[in-house]
């Protein structure tokens, strides 16, 4: 005799995910739900919302890596459950981190002996690395001032106004005065001469940027080093340099090996770089390298033994995943010098394709440099009717995420668009982007201006017949825009009908 079972409405094991009661209710937002949710439904609910995010590979605002090889992805997934700080339990992971530190230190020409270990640390990104570097400079400066019997309560750091916000965070969090060299129109990075003029006896270091966030430009670290050497000689100070190479540290050694910006310059004491940018690893890994042990004060290093053995640690974070460190080691040995050079050359070439395509439109000024991070920064030549923010907004219709923003202080009137060329941005995509930007410009030309600053003309009643412009109301502008898009849709429908009939 066969057995049968009657299922209740609450038994969702026989229902599809979208037939269950769970999709009828809103997802929890403020409190933990009272009851459990089946795993497939929980996955589907979250996945559905995530579909509304932008596509990472079309996010041209970000420097962060959005693609790795499947083999590297597998290593990441296999090591997600390893806590990096458990060095005694995961000694191989610790060894791989040390190998990465040494490889990067040699890449940056650290003055190391044949078997000498480099001094450095893996971080969750360049922001943490910069905090650590700044702390090392501050403590070293304070120790020197104390030994000399001088005040040590007013440290300052000199940077360009174009620095990333993490430098402002460091200054505010750790009570260091931030002295910024203002940029100016046509010169959007730190001027080395003005930076050295700002240096005084309380300056813990000067921070130079190898790859400005705003336009990808490299600052002149060599000139800064030479000018600072002269000032130190005259004053008896020993002000040093930190290089924020978050974006450019994995580019310059492969594309511009003759460029002196690293430990070949005697005043460069530490360098940070983002493994998750052009180090080609997913977000969550950065590196800080010191020139020598003398440049990292010993009192900043903590020694713990409650995880099984003596473990030195110098980080702002404690627990963190091991997967990105393992992925960094994979990329270094998988690609080697040759592979990294090929990737960076491709990025540079595709940046030039995009730049040339934009120049051919005749509508843009290019604000980025050919030598630097493969970034194309550009602004409209004519902003009288529409601006870069409208271009950015309309490009989202095609799936592109291209940021529009203003330059820092003293050049804030300059607004621009920026496209970051990453490893997974091909020539085909570069050409496609130019086509879509051209379409956006054509559509903007047909629209009323954003501020409604033009309208129909009518005679003002004077004998000379002069005319004046009557500004349209907000409702009139909205109607014009709606009519414009309605006409486009109707034209496309009519064209489709004609093609069908033919």
Secondary structure, 3 states (H helix, E strand, C coil): CCCCCCCCCCCHHHCCHHHCHHHHCCCCCCCCCCCCCCHHHHHHHHHHHHCCCCCHHHECCCCCCCCCCHHHHHHHHHCCCCECCCCCCCHHHHHHHHHHHHHHHHHCCCCCCCCCCCEEEEECCHHHHHHHHHHHHHHHHHHHHHHCCCCCCCCEEEEECCCCHHHHHHHHHCCCEEEEECCECCECCCCHHHHHHHCCCCEEEEEEEECCCCCCEECCHHHHHHHHHHHHHHHCCCCEEEEECCCCCCCHHHHCCCCCCCCCCCCEEEEEEECCCCCCCCCCCEEEEECCHHHCCHHHCEEECCCCCCEEECCCCCCCECHHHHHHHHHHHHHHHHHHHHHHHHHHHHHHHHHHHHHHHCCEEECCCCCECCEEEEEECCCCCCCHHHHHHHHHHHCCECEEEECCCCCCCCEEEEEECCCCCCHHHHHHHHHHHHHHHHHHHHCCCCCCCCCCEEECCCCCCCEEECCCCHHHHHHHHHHHHHHHHHHHHHHHHHHHHC
